[in-house]
């Protein structure tokens, strides 16, 4: 489909929203399952000669003397593997969409994602799970291409609105996906049957089926209804590389560079927490996936409330002060969770720790709801009309890099100490440089394109 569809802008943005939302829901279904999924494979095939057996031996050599510590490490490795592949391939898919059109690349990447989730249904052995994450990470160009499509159908004055559509879809997807995954998870993962075949139905096939259904439906949606948004005559002008974190040094505005740096620092701390939270709830409260689903729902509601609060106060105090308030709230929340003592055995935390934990989670989610939208808006305000899309792309790339660094760093710290204290203390300390960077920025002036 080479011709650009005459569909109204509103309908195209609605299709972009739906595509991104369904993609994130399918991707995030696995998040609340990680501790129990990894424990299942360690127990059923953690012997010599298998991939997870080899990893278990390496973890024991490094000091991983419990199954719990191994699951923390392996969870961090899987998350980082996916994020690293996304960081590498998203700009590649974006560049290809500049030359070949958005629709064809979006269709291809969604097809690859759908195949990875179908393969997950039959992942009876751990190496098949790893293969699904490799495929899914390699095909993770959907968001970059969808963002480019949103930029195609909006002018400079509407660019922030187009990016907001993508951002809201991502936020809602990360709210709904873990809840669905937790509800669909098996109720009893303690009794595991040893399997010898690499492919076959397993304990986690049901949530995998839902992820596959979402991905296949998304592929069909794009194939049948998504229009081409990039005219052929403009493709010759769009053969430059997509914005990446490596372009940060060439940004004209020092304020944009510093805001992107502060966002990178914050998200390293936040993604480290995000990656280890389900392991912490297992250690403290012996949470099952369904319990984690309710935690993610609680966090999502806190984040939505924060965004509503931010919209009301930003007109009075400005984006910069909202971000600073978010950093202070996040630092206090990280320290509050860090103060919870590690239990002597899994699930044996003192009764007072649960309300403290949930207060801390609410504060972290609230802080994130203040920071992330305001950081995007601040970059937009600091940018000339001609650099809106590029600078917002660089900001998003900084977040992608944080998702490479944060999970594995937090997993290694958790693995080394065997408890969560230093993961959260370090996250709190990271708020100091992020705060100072934003504090020293001038108030933004209005650009014609903001």
N, C-alpha and C positions, 0 to 999 in steps of 0.2 A: 504494500500500500504506500505508494510514493507521494500521492497528492495529500495536501494537508486538509483535514476534515473541517467543514464549516460549522461544527458543533459550537454552541455558545461556551464562553469561558467558564461559566458557573458549572456546566455539566462536565466539562473536562476536569476541572478541579475536584469535582465530586468523585469522578472515576479515579483520579490520582489518590485521593483520600482513601477510597475503598481498597485500592490495590496495596498501598503502603500498610494500611491497618491489617488486612488479611495476611500479608507477608510477615509482619511483626508478631501477630498472634501465633502463627504456625511456628516461627522460630523460637518464641519464648515459652512454649508449652513445656519444654524440657527443663527449665530453670529450677522449679521446686522439686524435681525428681532426682537431681544430681547425687545427693548423699546416698540414697537408697539404691539408685541405679548402679553406682560404682561399687557399693558394698556387695550387691548381688553378683556382679561379675568377678569381684575379688574372691568371693567365697565359692563360686561354682567352677571357676577355671583358673584360679590363681596359682597354678602349678608351673613347674619348669617347662619350657618349650612353647608356651603361649605368650602373646604380647603382654597381657596384663600380668602374667607370672613373671616375665622378665622385668617389667616396671616395678612389680612388688619387691623383687630381689634388690633392685637398684635403690628403692626407697628404704628398705631395711638397712642397706649398707650406709645410707645417709643418715640413719637414725630414726626411721619411721617404724617404730616398734609396735604400733597398733593399727588396726584396720581403719580407725577414724582418721588418723594422721595421713594415711595413704589416700583416703578419699578426698581430703582437703587438697593434697598436692595434685592428684589426678584431675580434680575438678578445675583447678587453676590452669593446668596444662591444656585441657580441652577448650576452655574459654579463650585462652591466649592463642591457641592454634587457629580457632575460628576468626578471632579478631585480627590476627596477623594476616591471614589470607584475605579478609575483607579489606584491610588497609592497603594491601598490594593490588588487589584486582578491581576494587571499586573505581579508581581513576582510569584503569584500562577500559572497563566497560563504558565508563562515561565518555572517554575519547572515541571509542568505536561508535557510540550513539551519535556523536557529533558528525561523524562521516557517513554512517549508514542509516541514521534516523532512530528516534526513540523507541518506536513501537517494535521493531524487529529485535533490538537488543533486550528490551524488557521482556518480550515473549521468550527469548532464548534463556535468559537467566531464571525466569520463573519456571520454565520447563526443567532446568537443571535442579532447582530447589525441590520441585515436586518429586523428581526421581530419587533425590536423597532421602526424602521423608518416606517414600514407599519402601525403599531399602531398609530404613530404620524399623519398619514393621517386622521384618524378618531377620533382625539382628540378634541371632541366638548367641553369637560370640562377640567379645569386646572389640576385636579388630574391625568388625563390620560397623560398629558404632563409630569408631574413629574414622572409617572411610566415609560414613555419612556426613560427619562434621567437615571433612576435607572437601567433599563435593559442595556442601552447603556454603562453606566459607568462600570457595572459589567463585561460586555463582552469586555472591552477595553484592551484586551491582545494582540491585533493584531500587534501593533508596536513592543512589546517586543519579540514576537515569530518571526516576520519577521526579526528583528535585529539578533536574534539567528540563523536563517537560513542563513543570510548573513555571519555570523561568521563561520558557518559550511563549506561554500564553498570557504572561503579565508584563506590563511595561515597568520602567524603573520605579514609578510611583506606587505600583501595586506589588512590587517584588517581595516586600516583607510579608504581605498578605499571602502570597503564594507559598513562601517558605513556612509560614505559620500553619497552613493546611497540612504540609508534610510533618511538621513538628507535632501537631495535635494528634495526627494519625499514629505516629510513633509512640507518643505517650499513652494513648488509649490502648494500643496494641500490647504494650508492656504491662498495662493494668489487667487486661482480659486474658492474655495468654497464660501467665502463671496460674491464674485462678482456674482456668479450664484444665490445665495440666495436673494441678493438684487434685481436682475433683475426679478426673479420669484415672488417676493412679491406682494401682492395686492396693487393697486394704491390708493385705498381709504379705510383706516381703521377707519375713523371717524364714519361711520354708521355701528353699530354692532347690529346684531339680537340676542335677548336673546334666549338661547336654554335650554331645559329641559332634553334632552337625553345626556348621558355621551359620547356616540359614534356617530359620524356622520361627514360628510364633513364640513369644516369650512373655514374661511378666509385664513388660512395658509396651506391648504391642497396641493396647487400646489407646493410650495417649498418642502413640505414633500414627495410628489410623486417623485420628482427628487432625493432627498436623498435616498428614498427607491429603486429607479431604480439603482442608483449607487451601493448600498449595495448588492442588489440581483445579479447584474451583476458581482460584485466582488466575491461573493460566488460561482457563477457558474464557473468563471475563475479559482479559486483555486481548486474547485472540479474536474474540467476537465483537467487542464493543470499543476497545481503546483506539482512539484515532492517532494518526501521525501528527505531531505538533511542530516538527522542524521542517520547513520547506526545503526542497532540493536546492534552490538558489542560495540559501544561507549556509549550506553544509560546507562549501569551500572555505567559508570564513571561520568555520568552527573546528579546524583541524589542529588547533593548539592543545597542549595537554590540559587536563582538568586541574583546577586549583588543588594544591596539596599543602601539607604542613611545611614542605621544603620551599614553598614560595613565600613563606612568612617574611624572610629577610628582604624581599623586593617590594613589599607593600609600602606605598607612599606614606601612609599615616602611621606615625609612631604610636598613636593611641590604639589603633587597630591591632598592632603587633603586641602591645602590652595586654590588651583585653583578651586576645587569643591565648597568650601565655598564662594569664590568670585562670582562664577556663581550663587549660591543659592541667595545671597544678590541682585545681579543685577536682576535676574528674578522675585524676589518678587516685586520690583518696576515696572518692565516692564509688568508683567501679571496684576498687579493692574491697570495700565494705559490701557492695552489692553481690560480689562473687562469693563471699564467705558467709553471708548471712544465714543461708540454709544449713550450713555446717554448725554455726553457732546455736541455732534453735534446736538442732539435734542434740548438741552437747548439753545445753541448759535444760531443755524441756522435753527431750525425746520426741520432738515433733515428727509426725508423719507428713507425707506430701499434702494431704487435705488440710492439715493445720497450717502449713506454709502457704497454701492458697488463700486462706483467710488473712494471713499476715500481709500478703501482697495486695489484697483488696483494701485492707486498712491503710497501707502505705499509699496506695493510689488515691484514696479519698482525701488523705492529708495533702497530697500534692495538688489535687484539683482545688481544694480550699485555698491553698497558698497562692495559686495562680489568680483566683478571683480576688484575693486580698491585694495582690501586687497590682492588679489593674486599677484598683481604687486608689491606692496610695502613691502610685508612680507619678501621677499628675502633680501631686503636692511636693514630693521630695526628690523626684528624678530617678532615672534608672540606676545611676551610680550608687546612690545611698541604699536603694533596695538591695543591690548586690552585696554591699558591705554588711547590711543587716543579715543577709543570708549566710555569709561567711561566719559571722559571730554566732548565729544560731547553730550552724553545722558544727563548729568547734566545740560548743557546749554540749551538743548532742553526742558527738563522738566520745568525749570525755565521760559523759554520763554512762554510756554503754560500757566503756572501758573499766568503769568502777565496779561493774558486776563481777564478783569472784567466780573463777572457774569451779565447777562442781567436782567433788571427789570422784563421782562416777556419772556416766551419762544420764540425764533426766532427773538428777537429784539436786537441782538448784533450790536455794531457799525460796520460800513463798513470796518474800518481798521483792525478789528480783524480776518477776514477770511484769508488774506495773511499771517499774523503773525501765525495763527493756522497752515496753510499748511507748512510754513517754519519749524515750530516746529515738525510737523509730519514727514516731510522729514528727519530732523536731527535725530529723534528717530529711524526711520527705517534704516537710514544709519548707525547709531551707532550699532544697532542690527546686521546688516550685517557684521560689523567689529568684533564684540565680539563673537558671538556664534560659528562660524566655527573656530576661532582662539583659543577659550577656549578648544574645542575638540582636536585640533592639539597640544596645549600645554600639555594637560594631556597625550596624546600619546607620546610626546617627553620626558616627565618626567618618563614614565613607562618602566619597563623591558619588554622584549619580552614576558615573561610568564604571564604578568599581563595586557596586552593591553585590552583584552575584558572585564575583570573584572572592571578595573578602568574606562573605558568608560561607562560601565553599571552603576557604582556608580554616575558618572557625570550626566547621563541621569536621574537617580533617584532623584538627587538634583533638577533638573528642574521640575520633577513631584511634589515634595514637595512644590516648589515655587508656582505651579499652585493651590495648596490647600490653601496656606497662603495668596498669593497676592490678588486674586479676592475678598475674603470675607473681608479682611482688608480694601481694597480700597472702597468697597461698604459701609461698616460701617462708614468710615470717610466721604464719600460723603453724606450718609444718615444723619449723625449727623449735618454737617455744611450746607447741602443743596446746596453746590456748589463745584467746582472742585479744588479750590486753594490748600488745604492742601494735597489732593491726589498727586499732582504734586510736591509740595514743599518737601514732605517726600520722594518721589521717587528720587528727586535730591539729598537729603541728604544721601540716601542709597548708592549713587555712591562714597561717601567719603571713608567709610570702604572698599568697594570693590576695589577702586583704591589703597589704602594703602597696602592691602593684596598682590595684584599683583606687586606693585612697589618694595616690599621688597623681591621678589623671585629672585633667581639667574637665569642667562641665562641657558637654558637647554642644556645638552650635548646629543649627538646622542646615542640612544640605538640600539642594533642590530635589535630590532623588530619594530622600528619606521619608 
